Amino acid sequence: MKRGVLTLTLPKQWRERPSAGAPTYAVVPLTGAGSSSRVRVRRTGRVLRFSFTNGRRNDSGRFTVTDRALPGGTYRAPFALRVGGFPAGTGSLSVVVLPAPALVPAP
């Protein structure tokens, strides 16, 4: 793939949720990284964009959600792929989140 963009829409629960006792919303922290300078990972709201320029085999992008309070469950994340500016595929993937274990204080 010479040039392409993969967009992934995060489940709403991953992006915002009510803060305790307040009507405001808290952002779930997300970080992204690419395997090389040919890969960029960006987020706008709930949409992640993995952009590949002069893509080569084994180029990859990843993102990490850091939130121990994220409810366990199965979530659906729709995605779309564009290659060379043209639609190349759509779908959704299932992501299983296991509940975070309770923290046990050190003795």
N, CA, C and O atoms as a MOPAC input file, in Angstrom:
PM7 MOZYME 1SCF
protein

 N      0.85500 1    -1.15600 1     0.00000 1
 C      0.00000 1     0.00000 1     0.00000 1
 C      0.91000 1     1.23000 1     0.00000 1
 O      1.74600 1     1.38100 1     0.89100 1
 N      0.75700 1     2.08000 1    -0.95900 1
 C      1.54600 1     3.30900 1    -1.01800 1
 C      1.01700 1     4.34300 1    -0.03600 1
 O      1.77800 1     4.87800 1     0.77000 1
 N     -0.28100 1     4.63000 1    -0.09600 1
 C     -0.87400 1     5.64300 1     0.76200 1
 C     -2.26600 1     5.18000 1     1.17200 1
 O     -3.06500 1     4.76900 1     0.33000 1
 N     -2.55000 1     5.24600 1     2.45900 1
 C     -3.86600 1     4.82300 1     2.92100 1
 C     -4.18700 1     5.38300 1     4.28700 1
 O     -3.30600 1     5.82200 1     5.02700 1
 N     -5.47700 1     5.35800 1     4.60700 1
 C     -5.95100 1     5.83400 1     5.90700 1
 C     -6.96500 1     4.83500 1     6.44200 1
 O     -7.93100 1     4.48700 1     5.76300 1
 N     -6.73500 1     4.38200 1     7.66400 1
 C     -7.67700 1     3.52400 1     8.36000 1
 C     -8.28900 1     4.36500 1     9.47200 1
 O     -7.56900 1     4.88300 1    10.32500 1
 N     -9.62500 1     4.50700 1     9.46900 1
 C    -10.30800 1     5.24100 1    10.54400 1
 C    -11.06100 1     4.24200 1    11.40100 1
 O    -11.68400 1     3.31000 1    10.89200 1
 N    -10.99700 1     4.44500 1    12.69100 1
 C    -11.64500 1     3.57200 1    13.65500 1
 C    -12.42500 1     4.45500 1    14.61500 1
 O    -11.86000 1     5.36400 1    15.22400 1
 N    -13.73100 1     4.19300 1    14.75600 1
 C    -14.57600 1     4.97800 1    15.66700 1
 C    -14.68700 1     4.23400 1    16.98600 1
 O    -15.20800 1     3.12000 1    17.04800 1
 N    -14.19100 1     4.86600 1    18.03600 1
 C    -14.20400 1     4.24500 1    19.35900 1
 C    -15.61000 1     4.21600 1    19.93500 1
 O    -16.40300 1     5.11900 1    19.67000 1
 N    -15.93100 1     3.18700 1    20.72400 1
 C    -17.22600 1     3.15500 1    21.39900 1
 C    -17.38800 1     4.39600 1    22.27000 1
 O    -16.41600 1     4.89100 1    22.84100 1
 N    -18.61000 1     4.89200 1    22.36900 1
 C    -18.87100 1     6.12100 1    23.12300 1
 C    -18.37800 1     6.01700 1    24.56600 1
 O    -17.86700 1     6.99100 1    25.11900 1
 N    -18.53100 1     4.84500 1    25.17300 1
 C    -18.12000 1     4.67000 1    26.56700 1
 C    -16.60900 1     4.84800 1    26.72800 1
 O    -16.14900 1     5.14700 1    27.83000 1
 N    -15.83500 1     4.67500 1    25.67200 1
 C    -14.37800 1     4.81200 1    25.76100 1
 C    -13.96200 1     6.26900 1    25.71600 1
 O    -12.85200 1     6.60600 1    26.12800 1
 N    -14.81500 1     7.12300 1    25.23100 1
 C    -14.45900 1     8.52500 1    25.02400 1
 C    -14.95000 1     9.42200 1    26.14800 1
 O    -14.24800 1    10.34600 1    26.56000 1
 N    -16.13200 1     9.16000 1    26.63700 1
 C    -16.69100 1    10.03700 1    27.66200 1
 C    -17.66400 1     9.27100 1    28.53100 1
 O    -18.29300 1     8.30900 1    28.08900 1
 N    -17.77800 1     9.70200 1    29.75500 1
 C    -18.73000 1     9.09300 1    30.68100 1
 C    -19.00100 1    10.10000 1    31.78300 1
 O    -18.18100 1    10.98700 1    32.01500 1
 N    -20.10800 1     9.98800 1    32.45400 1
 C    -20.41800 1    10.96100 1    33.50800 1
 C    -19.37900 1    10.90600 1    34.62200 1
 O    -18.96900 1     9.82400 1    35.04200 1
 N    -18.96200 1    12.04800 1    35.09000 1
 C    -18.09400 1    12.12700 1    36.26500 1
 C    -18.96200 1    11.89100 1    37.49100 1
 O    -20.16400 1    12.15400 1    37.45700 1
 N    -18.37400 1    11.40400 1    38.56000 1
 C    -19.12400 1    11.11100 1    39.77800 1
 C    -19.78700 1    12.38000 1    40.32200 1
 O    -19.11000 1    13.35700 1    40.64400 1
 N    -21.10400 1    12.35000 1    40.41900 1
 C    -21.85200 1    13.44300 1    41.00900 1
 C    -21.91100 1    14.72200 1    40.19300 1
 O    -22.27500 1    15.77100 1    40.72600 1
 N    -21.55600 1    14.66200 1    38.89300 1
 C    -21.56900 1    15.88300 1    38.07700 1
 C    -22.09400 1    15.56600 1    36.68000 1
 O    -21.93600 1    14.44300 1    36.20000 1
 N    -22.71700 1    16.54300 1    36.02300 1
 C    -23.24000 1    16.30500 1    34.68200 1
 C    -22.17300 1    16.41500 1    33.58700 1
 O    -22.48600 1    16.23500 1    32.41000 1
 N    -20.91300 1    16.70800 1    33.95800 1
 C    -19.85800 1    16.85100 1    32.94900 1
 C    -19.32200 1    15.48700 1    32.53300 1
 O    -19.67000 1    14.46200 1    33.11900 1
 N    -18.48100 1    15.49200 1    31.52600 1
 C    -17.91400 1    14.25000 1    31.02400 1
 C    -16.40900 1    14.24900 1    31.17700 1
 O    -15.76500 1    15.29100 1    31.04800 1
 N    -15.84800 1    13.08800 1    31.45100 1
 C    -14.40500 1    12.92500 1    31.59000 1
 C    -13.86600 1    12.22300 1    30.34600 1
 O    -14.47700 1    11.27800 1    29.84600 1
 N    -12.74400 1    12.67800 1    29.86200 1
 C    -12.13400 1    12.07800 1    28.67800 1
 C    -11.31600 1    10.86200 1    29.08700 1
 O    -10.56500 1    10.91800 1    30.06100 1
 N    -11.45400 1     9.75700 1    28.34800 1
 C    -10.63500 1     8.57500 1    28.56800 1
 C     -9.30400 1     8.81100 1    27.85400 1
 O     -9.30300 1     9.02600 1    26.64200 1
 N     -8.17100 1     8.77800 1    28.56300 1
 C     -6.89100 1     9.04900 1    27.92000 1
 C     -6.53800 1     8.00100 1    26.86800 1
 O     -6.70200 1     6.80200 1    27.09500 1
 N     -6.05700 1     8.46000 1    25.72400 1
 C     -5.63700 1     7.57900 1    24.63500 1
 C     -4.28500 1     8.04800 1    24.12500 1
 O     -4.04300 1     9.25000 1    24.00600 1
 N     -3.40900 1     7.10700 1    23.82500 1
 C     -2.14400 1     7.45200 1    23.18000 1
 C     -1.98100 1     6.56000 1    21.96200 1
 O     -2.44900 1     5.42200 1    21.94800 1
 N     -1.31900 1     7.08100 1    20.94600 1
 C     -1.09900 1     6.30800 1    19.73200 1
 C      0.34000 1     6.43100 1    19.27400 1
 O      1.03400 1     7.38900 1    19.61800 1
 N      0.78300 1     5.45800 1    18.49800 1
 C      2.14600 1     5.47500 1    17.98300 1
 C      2.21600 1     4.68200 1    16.68800 1
 O      1.41900 1     3.77200 1    16.45800 1
 N      3.17400 1     5.03500 1    15.85300 1
 C      3.41400 1     4.31200 1    14.61500 1
 C      4.74300 1     3.59600 1    14.67100 1
 O      5.61500 1     3.95500 1    15.46100 1
 N      4.90200 1     2.57800 1    13.83200 1
 C      6.13900 1     1.80100 1    13.82200 1
 C      7.28100 1     2.53000 1    13.12900 1
 O      8.44200 1     2.15200 1    13.28600 1
 N      6.96700 1     3.56600 1    12.36900 1
 C      7.99600 1     4.33400 1    11.66700 1
 C      7.44500 1     5.72600 1    11.36600 1
 O      6.29600 1     6.03000 1    11.68600 1
 N      8.27200 1     6.56500 1    10.74900 1
 C      7.82400 1     7.91200 1    10.38500 1
 C      6.80000 1     7.88200 1     9.25500 1
 O      6.19500 1     8.91000 1     8.95100 1
 N      6.59400 1     6.72400 1     8.62500 1
 C      5.60200 1     6.58300 1     7.55200 1
 C      4.18900 1     6.41800 1     8.09700 1
 O      3.21900 1     6.46200 1     7.34000 1
 N      4.07000 1     6.22700 1     9.41200 1
 C      2.76800 1     5.96500 1    10.04100 1
 C      2.47400 1     7.06400 1    11.05900 1
 O      3.31200 1     7.37500 1    11.90500 1
 N      1.27600 1     7.65000 1    10.97100 1
 C      0.83000 1     8.64000 1    11.95700 1
 C     -0.48000 1     8.16500 1    12.55600 1
 O     -1.36000 1     7.67400 1    11.84900 1
 N     -0.59800 1     8.31800 1    13.85800 1
 C     -1.82700 1     7.96800 1    14.56000 1
 C     -2.34000 1     9.24900 1    15.21200 1
 O     -1.64900 1     9.87800 1    16.01400 1
 N     -3.57600 1     9.62400 1    14.84800 1
 C     -4.18000 1    10.83900 1    15.39100 1
 C     -5.58700 1    10.52500 1    15.85900 1
 O     -6.24600 1     9.61300 1    15.36000 1
 N     -6.02800 1    11.31100 1    16.83600 1
 C     -7.39000 1    11.13600 1    17.34200 1
 C     -8.08700 1    12.48000 1    17.34700 1
 O     -7.51400 1    13.48800 1    17.76000 1
 N     -9.33600 1    12.48700 1    16.88300 1
 C    -10.21800 1    13.64000 1    16.98000 1
 C    -11.51100 1    13.11900 1    17.58400 1
 O    -12.25800 1    12.39300 1    16.92900 1
 N    -11.77600 1    13.48900 1    18.83200 1
 C    -12.96800 1    12.96400 1    19.50200 1
 C    -12.88700 1    11.46100 1    19.62200 1
 O    -11.94300 1    10.93300 1    20.21000 1
 N    -13.86800 1    10.76300 1    19.07100 1
 C    -13.90300 1     9.29700 1    19.12300 1
 C    -13.27800 1     8.64300 1    17.90700 1
 O    -13.22400 1     7.41500 1    17.83800 1
 N    -12.80000 1     9.42700 1    16.93700 1
 C    -12.27700 1     8.86100 1    15.69200 1
 C    -10.75000 1     8.82200 1    15.71500 1
 O    -10.09100 1     9.84400 1    15.90700 1
 N    -10.20400 1     7.62600 1    15.51700 1
 C     -8.75700 1     7.43500 1    15.37900 1
 C     -8.43700 1     7.31700 1    13.89600 1
 O     -9.15600 1     6.64800 1    13.15300 1
 N     -7.36100 1     7.96500 1    13.46600 1
 C     -6.92300 1     7.86800 1    12.07800 1
 C     -5.50100 1     7.34200 1    12.03600 1
 O     -4.58700 1     7.93400 1    12.60900 1
 N     -5.32700 1     6.22700 1    11.35300 1
 C     -4.01100 1     5.65500 1    11.10800 1
 C     -3.66400 1     6.00000 1     9.66600 1
 O     -4.25600 1     5.44500 1     8.74000 1
 N     -2.71100 1     6.91300 1     9.46200 1
 C     -2.33900 1     7.35600 1     8.11600 1
 C     -1.01000 1     6.73000 1     7.72900 1
 O     -0.04000 1     6.78500 1     8.48500 1
 N     -0.97500 1     6.13300 1     6.53900 1
 C      0.23000 1     5.48600 1     6.03100 1
 C      0.68700 1     6.21200 1     4.77300 1
 O     -0.08700 1     6.36300 1     3.82800 1
 N      1.94600 1     6.66600 1     4.75600 1
 C      2.52600 1     7.32100 1     3.59300 1
 C      3.68600 1     6.46100 1     3.11800 1
 O      4.57000 1     6.11800 1     3.90400 1
 N      3.68900 1     6.11000 1     1.83700 1
 C      4.70100 1     5.19100 1     1.30500 1
 C      4.77000 1     3.92700 1     2.15500 1
 O      5.85100 1     3.46200 1     2.51400 1
 N      3.59600 1     3.37800 1     2.47000 1
 C      3.50900 1     2.21200 1     3.34300 1
 C      4.31000 1     1.02800 1     2.84100 1
 O      4.39400 1     0.76800 1     1.64100 1
 N      4.88900 1     0.32500 1     3.78100 1
 C      5.66100 1    -0.88600 1     3.49200 1
 C      5.12400 1    -2.02400 1     4.33200 1
 O      4.42000 1    -1.81300 1     5.32000 1
 N      5.46300 1    -3.21800 1     3.93100 1
 C      5.05300 1    -4.39800 1     4.68400 1
 C      5.53900 1    -4.26300 1     6.12800 1
 O      6.65300 1    -3.80100 1     6.37300 1
 N      4.71100 1    -4.66100 1     7.06400 1
 C      4.97400 1    -4.62900 1     8.50400 1
 C      4.90900 1    -3.23600 1     9.13000 1
 O      5.18100 1    -3.10500 1    10.32300 1
 N      4.55800 1    -2.18300 1     8.37100 1
 C      4.28100 1    -0.89300 1     9.00100 1
 C      3.02600 1    -1.07800 1     9.84300 1
 O      2.08300 1    -1.74400 1     9.41700 1
 N      3.01200 1    -0.49800 1    11.02100 1
 C      1.84300 1    -0.66200 1    11.87400 1
 C      1.60900 1     0.58400 1    12.71800 1
 O      2.51400 1     1.39000 1    12.93700 1
 N      0.37500 1     0.71900 1    13.18600 1
 C      0.00500 1     1.77500 1    14.10700 1
 C     -0.72500 1     1.13300 1    15.26800 1
 O     -1.36600 1     0.09400 1    15.10700 1
 N     -0.63000 1     1.74600 1    16.43300 1
 C     -1.32300 1     1.17500 1    17.59100 1
 C     -1.83600 1     2.31100 1    18.45800 1
 O     -1.36800 1     3.44500 1    18.36500 1
 N     -2.80300 1     1.98700 1    19.30200 1
 C     -3.28900 1     2.94700 1    20.27300 1
 C     -3.52400 1     2.22400 1    21.57800 1
 O     -3.78100 1     1.02000 1    21.60000 1
 N     -3.43400 1     2.96600 1    22.66300 1
 C     -3.61000 1     2.40500 1    23.99000 1
 C     -4.63900 1     3.24000 1    24.74100 1
 O     -4.56800 1     4.46900 1    24.76500 1
 N     -5.58700 1     2.55600 1    25.34800 1
 C     -6.57400 1     3.21300 1    26.20300 1
 C     -6.12700 1     2.96300 1    27.64200 1
 O     -5.92000 1     1.81700 1    28.04100 1
 N     -5.98000 1     4.03000 1    28.41500 1
 C     -5.55900 1     3.90000 1    29.80600 1
 C     -6.68100 1     4.40200 1    30.69900 1
 O     -6.86200 1     5.60900 1    30.86300 1
 N     -7.43000 1     3.47900 1    31.27100 1
 C     -8.52000 1     3.85400 1    32.17200 1
 C     -8.93900 1     2.61900 1    32.95100 1
 O     -9.59200 1     1.73100 1    32.40100 1
 N     -8.57400 1     2.55100 1    34.21500 1
 C     -8.89700 1     1.37900 1    35.02700 1
 C    -10.38000 1     1.29500 1    35.35700 1
 O    -10.85100 1     0.25000 1    35.80500 1
 N    -11.13100 1     2.38800 1    35.14100 1
 C    -12.55700 1     2.38700 1    35.46600 1
 C    -13.42300 1     2.01300 1    34.26000 1
 O    -14.64900 1     1.99900 1    34.36800 1
 N    -12.80700 1     1.71200 1    33.12300 1
 C    -13.57900 1     1.35000 1    31.93400 1
 C    -14.36900 1     0.07500 1    32.22700 1
 O    -13.77800 1    -0.92900 1    32.62400 1
 N    -15.69500 1     0.09200 1    32.04000 1
 C    -16.49400 1    -1.09200 1    32.34900 1
 C    -16.12300 1    -2.27600 1    31.45100 1
 O    -15.92500 1    -2.12100 1    30.24600 1
 N    -16.03400 1    -3.45500 1    32.06200 1
 C    -15.77100 1    -4.65800 1    31.29400 1
 C    -16.94000 1    -4.95500 1    30.37500 1
 O    -18.08100 1    -4.62300 1    30.69700 1
 N    -16.67400 1    -5.57600 1    29.23800 1
 C    -17.73100 1    -5.92600 1    28.30800 1
 C    -17.19100 1    -6.06700 1    26.89700 1
 O    -15.98800 1    -5.95100 1    26.66600 1
 N    -18.08400 1    -6.31700 1    25.96300 1
 C    -17.72100 1    -6.41700 1    24.54800 1
 C    -18.22000 1    -5.16500 1    23.85000 1
 O    -19.39200 1    -4.81000 1    23.97000 1
 N    -17.34700 1    -4.50200 1    23.13000 1
 C    -17.65400 1    -3.25800 1    22.44100 1
 C    -17.47700 1    -3.44900 1    20.94000 1
 O    -16.66500 1    -4.26700 1    20.50900 1
 N    -18.22600 1    -2.70600 1    20.15100 1
 C    -18.10200 1    -2.72500 1    18.68900 1
 C    -17.42600 1    -1.42900 1    18.25500 1
 O    -17.76300 1    -0.35400 1    18.75100 1
 N    -16.48400 1    -1.52800 1    17.34000 1
 C    -15.77300 1    -0.35300 1    16.83500 1
 C    -15.79900 1    -0.39000 1    15.31200 1
 O    -15.07000 1    -1.17800 1    14.71000 1
 N    -16.62700 1     0.45000 1    14.66600 1
 C    -16.66800 1     0.46500 1    13.20600 1
 C    -15.37500 1     1.03700 1    12.61600 1
 O    -14.75100 1     1.91600 1    13.21000 1
 N    -14.98200 1     0.53500 1    11.44800 1
 C    -13.79800 1     1.05100 1    10.78400 1
 C    -14.04900 1     1.21600 1     9.29200 1
 O    -14.96500 1     0.61800 1     8.72800 1
 N    -13.21100 1     2.04200 1     8.66500 1
 C    -13.24400 1     2.24300 1     7.21100 1
 C    -11.80800 1     2.38000 1     6.72900 1
 O    -10.97600 1     2.98300 1     7.40700 1
 N    -11.52000 1     1.82200 1     5.56100 1
 C    -10.18600 1     1.88300 1     4.97900 1
 C    -10.26000 1     2.57300 1     3.62700 1
 O    -11.09900 1     2.23500 1     2.79200 1
 N     -9.37500 1     3.54400 1     3.41500 1
 C     -9.23800 1     4.22300 1     2.12900 1
 C     -7.80000 1     4.02100 1     1.66300 1
 O     -6.85900 1     4.21500 1     2.43300 1
 N     -7.63600 1     3.63600 1     0.42100 1
 C     -6.30400 1     3.44600 1    -0.15900 1
 C     -6.19800 1     4.32500 1    -1.38600 1
 O     -7.03100 1     4.24900 1    -2.28900 1
 N     -5.16700 1     5.16300 1    -1.41900 1
 C     -4.99200 1     6.06700 1    -2.54200 1
 C     -6.16300 1     7.01200 1    -2.72700 1
 O     -6.43900 1     7.44400 1    -3.84700 1
 N     -6.86100 1     7.34200 1    -1.63900 1
 C     -7.99400 1     8.26600 1    -1.70800 1
 C     -9.31900 1     7.61800 1    -2.04700 1
 O    -10.33500 1     8.31000 1    -2.10300 1
 N     -9.34700 1     6.29700 1    -2.27800 1
 C    -10.57900 1     5.60100 1    -2.65000 1
 C    -11.00200 1     4.63200 1    -1.55300 1
 O    -10.14500 1     4.03900 1    -0.89800 1
 N    -12.32700 1     4.45600 1    -1.33500 1
 C    -12.79400 1     3.48600 1    -0.34400 1
 C    -12.29500 1     2.08600 1    -0.68800 1
 O    -12.36200 1     1.65900 1    -1.84100 1
 N    -11.78900 1     1.37000 1     0.33200 1
 C    -11.26500 1     0.02800 1     0.10900 1
 C    -11.90600 1    -1.01500 1     1.01500 1
 O    -11.67700 1    -2.21000 1     0.83000 1
 N    -12.70400 1    -0.58800 1     1.98900 1
 C    -13.36900 1    -1.55500 1     2.84500 1
 C    -13.93400 1    -0.90300 1     4.09700 1
 O    -13.46000 1     0.14200 1     4.54200 1
 N    -14.95600 1    -1.54100 1     4.65500 1
 C    -15.56700 1    -1.10100 1     5.90200 1
 C    -15.93800 1    -2.32400 1     6.71500 1
 O    -15.95000 1    -3.44100 1     6.19800 1
 N    -16.23800 1    -2.11900 1     7.97200 1
 C    -16.65700 1    -3.21400 1     8.83500 1
 C    -16.65900 1    -2.76200 1    10.27300 1
 O    -16.65500 1    -1.56500 1    10.56200 1
 N    -16.66300 1    -3.71400 1    11.16400 1
 C    -16.53400 1    -3.39400 1    12.58200 1
 C    -15.82300 1    -4.54800 1    13.25600 1
 O    -15.85700 1    -5.68800 1    12.79200 1
 N    -15.18600 1    -4.22500 1    14.35100 1
 C    -14.50600 1    -5.27100 1    15.08900 1
 C    -15.00800 1    -5.27900 1    16.50900 1
 O    -15.47600 1    -4.26500 1    17.02400 1
 N    -14.90700 1    -6.43200 1    17.13800 1
 C    -15.30900 1    -6.57900 1    18.53600 1
 C    -14.07500 1    -6.47200 1    19.40700 1
 O    -13.03700 1    -7.07000 1    19.12100 1
 N    -14.20300 1    -5.70700 1    20.46900 1
 C    -13.10900 1    -5.56600 1    21.42000 1
 C    -13.63900 1    -5.97300 1    22.77900 1
 O    -14.63400 1    -5.42300 1    23.25100 1
 N    -12.98500 1    -6.93000 1    23.41000 1
 C    -13.39600 1    -7.39200 1    24.72800 1
 C    -12.51900 1    -6.70100 1    25.77000 1
 O    -11.29100 1    -6.74700 1    25.69100 1
 N    -13.15900 1    -6.06300 1    26.74100 1
 C    -12.45100 1    -5.39800 1    27.82500 1
 C    -12.73900 1    -6.17600 1    29.10100 1
 O    -13.89400 1    -6.34300 1    29.49300 1
 N    -11.68900 1    -6.64400 1    29.73600 1
 C    -11.84900 1    -7.35300 1    30.99800 1
 C    -11.83600 1    -6.33900 1    32.13200 1
 O    -11.10700 1    -5.34900 1    32.06100 1
 N    -12.62900 1    -6.56600 1    33.17800 1
 C    -12.62600 1    -5.62400 1    34.30200 1
 C    -11.23700 1    -5.55600 1    34.92600 1
 O    -10.54600 1    -6.56800 1    35.03600 1
 N    -10.83700 1    -4.36300 1    35.33000 1
 C     -9.53500 1    -4.18500 1    35.98200 1
 C     -9.56300 1    -4.86600 1    37.34300 1
 O    -10.54600 1    -4.74900 1    38.07400 1
 N     -8.50300 1    -5.57100 1    37.68800 1
 C     -8.46300 1    -6.19300 1    39.01400 1
 C     -8.38300 1    -5.12800 1    40.10000 1
 O     -7.83700 1    -4.04500 1    39.88800 1
 N     -8.92700 1    -5.44600 1    41.24300 1
 C     -8.88500 1    -4.50600 1    42.36600 1
 C     -7.44400 1    -4.35600 1    42.83300 1
 O     -6.69300 1    -5.33100 1    42.87600 1
 N     -7.06800 1    -3.15400 1    43.17400 1
 C     -5.71700 1    -2.93000 1    43.67300 1
 C     -5.63400 1    -3.40400 1    45.11600 1
 O     -6.49700 1    -3.09400 1    45.93600 1
 N     -4.58700 1    -4.15800 1    45.41200 1
 C     -4.37600 1    -4.65100 1    46.76200 1
 C     -3.17400 1    -3.90000 1    47.33900 1
 O     -2.09800 1    -3.93000 1    46.74200 1
 N     -3.32900 1    -3.23600 1    48.46900 1
 C     -2.20200 1    -2.50200 1    49.03500 1
 C     -1.04700 1    -3.43600 1    49.41100 1
 O     -1.25200 1    -4.55900 1    49.87200 1
 N      0.15700 1    -2.94000 1    49.20100 1
 C      1.34800 1    -3.72100 1    49.54700 1
 C      1.45100 1    -3.85100 1    51.07200 1
 O      1.10500 1    -2.91900 1    51.79900 1
 N      1.92600 1    -5.00700 1    51.55600 1
 C      2.04600 1    -5.19200 1    53.02500 1
 C      3.11300 1    -4.29400 1    53.61700 1
 O      3.34300 1    -4.32200 1    54.82600 1

